[in-house]
């Protein structure tokens, strides 16, 4: 045990951070400039990985009419590839997460980025829809793995006092990817064609070189590896014990992320259709509104992420969600373009403000020995549960018509407010582990095992019952 303490103390990246109950929040500029070279490069790599992952995903969404025309199919058939991508994301989160917990964060992340870059390039050469949908399924596996690996590596290497700010920035890589895809769409698709968007989208493979030579391995993972080696436990044994101890936490986080995902997709995915079909807006106005809204998302995610460092993860999420609910009428009811832009900006500000806290919150709630798998898998399972949100809203909007027209606006408001209320309630009754010292968690797990605080009972069938530390 003395050897473990010495090794992990020497490797602790959080030695300069606050502990013992202190809660002094530094200015964003000070936090941005206080990172060392390795921390900066690691965060940039994680942010770009998620940004370019989202960029590739939205390439399909924007290209649907053009792909449908070339393959001589209905757009509704082509959108099946989007559903397939979403369905395979949890598979990728599980596969790459387990690899990251077993072999470290860097090499699985490199393999992940290389895979989704290759699938993006290959999608641009797909000769027919059957090949295209297979490639998008494999892309979904890669997309599902990237978020968990990137956030785990970033949150483990950053000081605890900076997690809130960088969590908010990191999560908005998704909105940034959407913006980049929109810009490329207008610059390329009419002039070169939809396939060129996929070819250009394959350049994230260059990130593999950066990670290989400049991003260090997570010291937290190395501490876990050393602890397993010193205790004589195998990865499989430790994994079984962790699953038995933390299954309730896993279910809670999946439910939490399902609400988060439904709030995000439920407020956004059907909105362009609402603007076109019910308000009669042209494409240029819809595009302007989308850009302004995503700028609001990036600003909101960054600010609310940093505020969670001062007020706590739970209270900031709850306040952001409730304020988002307050802006729902301004998001839907006005006929004025100016008022709708205002409503969209602030709705995205607070919706993505709440989501900006998720990378830090999930990684802090994650069992230390499963941080490569837990955040990404719960996040992607939540996305899978909420993947039908736009379809549900569309069906209800077409059923409950107003004056013979679809009523998408009403269903967006009603369902979103219900989910926001549920999300605020789940957050309030859940745990918070802000500023958790990840290295110290490794020590505590090892000490608990050595002192037999984890109670193991042998039964006739040879199964093991482990005391749940969450209750």
Order of alpha helices (4+ residues) and beta strands (2+ residues): alpha-alpha-alpha-alpha-alpha-alpha-alpha-alpha-alpha-alpha-alpha-alpha-alpha-alpha-alpha-alpha-alpha-alpha-alpha-alpha-alpha-alpha-alpha-beta-beta
